[in-house]
Amino acid sequence: MADVQPTWMGPLIQSDARLTQGVKLSVSSANIAGTQVISYGNNHGFSLLGGTRFQFDFNPPSYFQNHSSTMPDGFGNASTQVKYRIASGNARHGNFAVSAALCRSFGGGYEQNGMLTDAWFPKLLVGKAFGRLAVQSALNGVLPTGKISQQGRAVEWNSTAQLHAGAHAYFDIEDNAAWLKGGPDDGKTENFVTPAAFLVVRRRSWEPTHAVVVFDAGLQIATSSFHAYNRNLISEMRILF
């Protein structure tokens, strides 16, 4: 895909505006109401390309270790996603990407470690690179199919600035904002800032822009007075093929 789209690194949290193929092995550890909640899987899985226009994702249920006497450990929700590349260009043709995605989450996770019902997540994703600097932005909707009074809806806006610091290193910072509508947190806004780093391992025989294995980590820090969680430490290994 390097001949039709940029070669930046996909952000830690927000969806990438490019199409990619691979597996993400991810773990997150967040402080929720004074309790440390660990997610093994972190709502990630594997992605497959469908030609040069489509990407198909499947994310198996993550396992949540809640360290709580009131919330049992258990699995969350599985999800699938399809992404469509609307337009893009590599470094010789504008160095940009525009895509749209639709994610479907399947509710009823074991012991309710996830959304209470099925949900739709429409997304509009854009990005532009300027030499070693890239910026991306994603506008998402969170639309449960039921029990709105219990879980509400949301509009999310994520933005990322990324620096390609060297042949094997990327650094970025994300801003993750959400506006909540309906449910117990109706009218509230939460915001997080997430610095992250990426270490890329390449094979010498492959093209310089082809990342084989990526190790990355970041810390999601709440910057708003209202937040459902804080200090969410995320670590990943990505296998791209």
N, C-alpha and C positions, 0 to 999 in steps of 0.2 A: 504493500500500500504506500510505500515511501515515494512512489512516482506520482501520486495524486493527492497527497496530504502532507502536513507538516510532520516533524519528527520530535516534537516536545514530549515530555513525560506526562502521563495521565495524572491528574491531581489525586491527593489522598482521599478526599471525601466526595467532592462534586464529580458529576459525570463528565467524562472526556468528550470533547466535541468531535474527535476523530473516531474512526472504526479501528478496533483492535481485536486480536485473537489470543487467548491464553487462559491461564488459571491464576486465581488469587487465593492465597492462603493467609487469612487475616485473623488477628485477635485484638480485641479492644477491652480496656479496663476503665470504667467511669465511676465517679462518685455520684451516687443518687441518694439524696436525703441522708447523707452520712454513712451510707453503705456502699461498699465496693462491689460493683456488678461487672462480671467478666463475660464477654461474648466470644465464644469460640466459633469463628466463621464470619462474624461481623457483617452478615448479609451479603457476602460475596461468594462467587462460585467460578463458573467458567464461561467463556465467550467464544463463539464461532462466527466466522465470516460467511456471508452468503453473497459471493461475488464481490464487486467493488462498491456496492450501494447499501448492503444490509449487514447488520450485526445482530446475532441472537444470543441472549444470555439466559442461563439458568442458575439460580442461587438456592441451594438446598437450605433447609431450616438450620439456623445457628443454635448452638446450645448455650444456655445462660446459667451461669453460676452466680446466684444472687446474694449469698452470705446473709440471708435474712430468715427470721423465724416466721414471717408472715407471707413471704413470696417464695414458693417452692422452686427449686431448680427445674429446668426443663427446656424443651425446644421452642423456638419461635416459629415464624411463618416462612414458607417457601415463596419464591417469586420468579417470574420470568419477565424478559424485556426484549423488545425489538427496537433497533435504532436504524434510522435511514439517513444516509449522507446526502444532504440537499446540494451542497456545493463545497468545493475545497480546492486548494492548490498547494504544491510543494514550494520550496524556497525560490524556485525560478518562476513560479506562477502565482505570486501573491502571499504565500505562506499563511494561509487562513483555512478555517473549517467552519461549516454551518451544518448542523444536523438536528433532527427531531427524534424523540424516543417516547415510547409508551411502555410503562412497567405495570404489571399486574401482580399484586400480593395476595396470597391465599390465606385468609384469616383462620381463626380458631386454633392458634398455636397451643401446644401442650402447656397446661397450667397458665395460659394467657401470657406467655412471655413474648408478646408482640401485639399487633393490632387485633381488635375484637372481631372484626369482620374482614371480608375481602376489601381491597382498595385499588384504585387506579392512580397512577402517577404520570401525568403527561409532562414532557420536558422539551424545552427549546435550548439548544446548546450552541455557543459561538466561541471562536478563538482566533487570535492573530498573533503571529510571531514577528519580532523586530530583531533580527540577528540572534543574539544569545538570550534575549528577553522575550517571554511570551505572556500574554494575558488571555484569560478565559472567563466566561460568564455563563451561568445556567439559571434559567427560570423554571421552577417546578411547581406543580400542584399536588397536594395530598388530599385525595378524594375517597374516603371510605364509602362503602356501599350501604351502610346502615349504622345504627347506634350512634348517630351524630351527637346526641346530647351527652354521651359518655366519653367520646374521643375527639369530636370536633373535626374541622378541616383546617388546611393551612396552605399558604403560599410561601415558597422558599426561593430565596435569591442568593446564589453562591458566586463568588468571584475569586479568581486566583491570579497572582503574579508570580512568575517562575523565572529563575536564572539558571541557564546552562553553564555551570561554573567551570567545568572541565570535561575531559573525555568520558569520565566515569561518574560525575557528580552533578546532581541537580538540587537546587534549593527553592522552595516556594513558600508562600504565605497565603492562606485562604481566609476569606470572610464568609461566614455562614449565617444568614439571617432568615428568620421565619416569622410570619404574621399569622396568628391563630384566630380562627373564626368558629364560633359555636363550641359546645362542650364546656367543661369546667374552667378552661383558661381563655374563654372568649374575650377578644379584644387585646390580648397581651402580645408582646413582641419579645423574642429572644435572639441573641446574637452571640456568635463565637468567633474567635480568631485562632487560626490553626497554622503554626509554623511546621514545616516538614522538610525532610532530607531524603534523597534517593541515591543509592549506590548501584551502578550498572555494571554487570559482568558480561563481557562480550567474548565471542570466539574470534580468533585472529582471521580465520578463513572466511568469515561472514562479512557482509557489508558494514561499514562503520556505523551506519544508522540503525542497525538491527540489534536491539537489546534482547538478550537471551534470558537472563535472570536479573531481577531487580529486587534489592532489599531496601525497604523504606520504613520510616517511622515518623510520627508527629504527635503533637499534644494539642487537643482542642480545649481552649480556655474560654470560659464564659465572660463576656464583657457587658452583658445587660443585667439589670437588677433582678429580672425574672429569668430563670433558666431551670429546665427540668433535670439537668445534670451538669457536672463540671469536671474539668481536668480529665478528659477522656484520652487516655494514652493508646495510640493505635500503632501496631507493628504488622508488617506484611512481608511476604515473599511472593513475587509475581514471576510466573514462568510464561514467557511469550514465544509463540511459534507461528 
